[in-house]
Amino acid sequence: MSPAVSAPRRQPEEAAWATRELAAAGCVSAAAEARWLVEEAADQRALRAMVARRAAGEPLQYVVGWAPFGRLRLRVGPGVFVPRPETEGLADRAARHLRAATPPRTAVDLCTGSGAIACFLAAEVPGARVLATELDPGALAWARVNAAAHGVRLLPGDLDGPLPAELAGRVDVLCANVPYVPTRAIATLPRDVRDHEPRLALDGGPDGLDVLRRVAAHAGRWLAPGGFLLCEIGDDQGEAAAGLLEAAGLTEVAVLPDLAGRDRVLEGRRAPGGGGP
């Protein structure tokens, strides 16, 4: 029998074996993860190596080499924060605001990680100028690959530090999926996140809001009149985070839920007509 005929018969057996191995290692979604690994593995030897990596606690997306984000397929691996489905809500809302802006449209994504939000905006709003910044060299290696594939201009550096001065007052949408996990809570994260994803992308300081404070303080310099700031937050940070944007002079501040109904997206706007910060 040819390999082309026998391969489909082997797949259920391989998936069943992989499911057992992953379940024994404590993977909650063992069956779904096993199917993904079977689909991605070039052969049985590769599958066994991939299952071993996942069973040892490595993030599934690192093992397969990519992560879905909206309709995108982003390259990821060791050294970068894995894009989450929860962040797609922020990206989709940012894209709607960007489409509604008057051309030429400009968006900036701070703390871009793998480039997920920036690449999403470039793909969803063709013709928009999209820039992204990232400080961590490990994340930059992956962001460069994804940014190049989607026409995003990637700038190495901390938050808004590398942005060109000519962007001041011209950014229609400013996004920032900042680290927001309180330092004391890092130890309670799932093993694959805690032990493998970069701490720089997770640790938001004592209350989880250290980096957001800096973003809020600087946002007014970059936003165009009527421009929007969108940030991801923890589900228990809504009130405190909204206060930071209000104190910075932004208007129409809102805390929006993710698909599970948890507070996830913080949004504020520079007043139209040039008022505000």
N, C-alpha and C positions, 0 to 999 in steps of 0.2 A: 504494500500500500504506500502511496506517495505521501510525503510530508504535508502537502496541501490538503489531503483528505484526512490524515490522522490528527492534524493540529486541532481542529474543532472538537474532536473527541477528548483530547488531552486537557483542554481548557477547563471544563468543569472539575476534573480531578485536581488540577493545579490550584484552582480557586478554592476548592474545599480544603486542600492542604494548607494553603496560605492563610485561610480563615482560621483554622485551628491554631496555627503558629502565632498569629496576631492576637487572637483571643487569649491564649495562654500568657502572652506578654502584657495583657491588660488593656489592649486597644478596644475602646468602647464600640467603635463602628468597624469591627473586624471584617465583616463580609463585604461592605462597600469598599473598604481600603484594599482588600484582597483583589476585588474585581479590577480596580484601577491599576494595581501593580501587574496583574496578569496582562492587561491590555498594553502596558508600557514596556514590559520585558521583551527583549529580543529573542530570548530562548530560556530554557529551563535553568541553565546555570546562572544567567543574569537575574532571573526571578528569585532564586534562592539567595543571592547576594543582596537583592533589594529588600526582601522580607527580613533578612538578618539585620539590616540597617534600621528598618522601621521597628522591629522588635526590640532593638537596643535603645530605642527612644528618639531616634532622629525624626524630625518632622517629615511627614509623608511627602510634602511638596519638595523638600530637599532631595528626597530619594528619587522622585520621578523627574526632577529638574525643571518643573514649571508649576504655575498656579493659575487657576482661572480667575478672571476679574471682569465681571460683565461679559462681554463677548470677546474679550482679549485673552490671550495665552501668554503670560509673562514668565520670562526666565528667572528662576530663583535657585538659591543653593546656600550652602554654609556662609554665614556672615551677613545675611540680610533678613529683615523682618518679613514674615510671610503675609501677603495681602489677605484680608479677611472679607467674607461676604458682607459683614456688618458695614464695612466702609463703602460698599457699593451705593448705599443710600445717599451718603454724602456726595460721592462722585456724580451720581445722577442729578441731584439737586443743583450742584455746581454747574453741570453742563446746561441745565435749563436756564440758569441765570446768565451764563455766558452767551447762549444763543440769543437771548433777549437784549443783549448789550448792543450799542451802536458800533458798527465797524469803524476802524479796525479793532477787533476784540483781542484782549490780552488777559491771560490767566497765569498765575504763579502758584506753584505747589512747594511749600516749605517742608523740610523733613521728608523728602519724597521716598526714601527707602528704595524699593525696587523700581520706583517710577510709576506705580500703579495709577494714582489719581491723575497725574500729568498725562500719561499715555491715554487714559480713558478720555480726558477732555480733548486731546488732539484728535482722537478717533471719532468722537461724537460731534465735534464742532469743526469741521474742515475749514481751513483757512485762518483759524484763530492762531495767534502767537502764544505759545505755551512755554514757560520756563520752569525749571525745577532746581531746588538746591538740596544738597546732602553733605553732611559733615563726615560721616563714618566711611573710611576707605574700603572696608569690607562690603558695605552696601553700594558704594559707588561703582564697584566692579560690575555688579548686576544691573544697576541703573543705567550705566553707559550702553549696555546691550539693548535694553528695552527702549531707552530714549532714542537711540539711533534708528530703531525700527519704526518709530512713530513720529519722527520729526520734532521731538522735544529738545529744547536747548537746556543742557544740564550744566549747572554751575557748582563746583565744589566749594563748600564753606558752610558756616554756621548760620542757620535761619536766613534772615534777609541781608546778611553781610555782603554776599557776593553779587547782589542785584545791581544792575547798572543804574546810575543816578538818574538817567533820562526816563526811567519808569516811574519816578515819583509822581503821584497824583494821576496815574494813567492805568492802573490795574483794575480791571472790571471784576475779576474774581480772584480772591486770595484764599488758598486752602492750606490747612496745616493739620496733618494727623500726627500731633505731637505725642511724645511719651507721656502717659498720664497715670501709670500705676504707682501708687504710693510706695516708697522704698520698702516699708515694712511688709508690704503685701507681695513682694517679688517671690518670696519663699513659698507662697501658697499657690502659685501658678502651676498649670499642668507641666509635667516633667519635660515634655518636648519643647515647650516654650521657655521654661526657666533655664534649662541646661544647654540649649542650642541657639536660640535667637539672641541677637545682640542686646545686652543690657542697656546700651545707650538708647535703643529704640523703645524701651519699656519703662525705665525708671524716671518718674516725674517729680522726684523729691518727696519731702515729708508728707505733703497732702496731695501729691500727684499733679499739682497745678503750676509748678515752677516754670516750665517752658511755656505754657499757655500765657502766663503773666507777661513774658517777654514779647510774645506774638501780639497780644492785645495792645501793649504799649506802643508797638512800632507800626501797627496796621494802618493807622490814619495817614502816615507819611506816604504810603504806596497806593491806597485805594483812590480810584477816581470818584468824583461826586456820584452818589448812587451805587457805588461798587459794594460788593458783598465779601465778608469774611466768613469762612466756614471751617469749623474745627471739630474733630472727634473728641468725645469726652467719655469718662466712666459713667455708669448708670446712676451713681450716687453723687455726681458732681454738678448737676444742672444749676442749682441755685447759686452756688459759689462761682461757677464759671461764667454764668450770665452777668453776675455782678462785676466781673473783671471787664467785660465788654462795655457795660454801661458806664463804668468809671473812666474808660478810655474815650468816651464820647460817641460811641456808636449807637445807632438808633435801631428800632424794629428788632431788638434782640429777642431771640426765640430759642427754646430748647425743643428739639424734635425727636420723635421715637424712631427706633429701628424696626425691622419687620416683626420682632418679638415683643414690641411695645415698650422696650426699655429706652430711657433717655440716652441718646447717642450722638446727635449732631447739634452743635451750637452755632447759631447764625446771627450775624449782626451786619448793619449796613451803614456806610457813610452817608450822611444826609444828602439827598439830591440838591443840586444848586450850589454846591461848594461849601455848605455849612458843615458843622461837626468838626472832627479832629483835623 
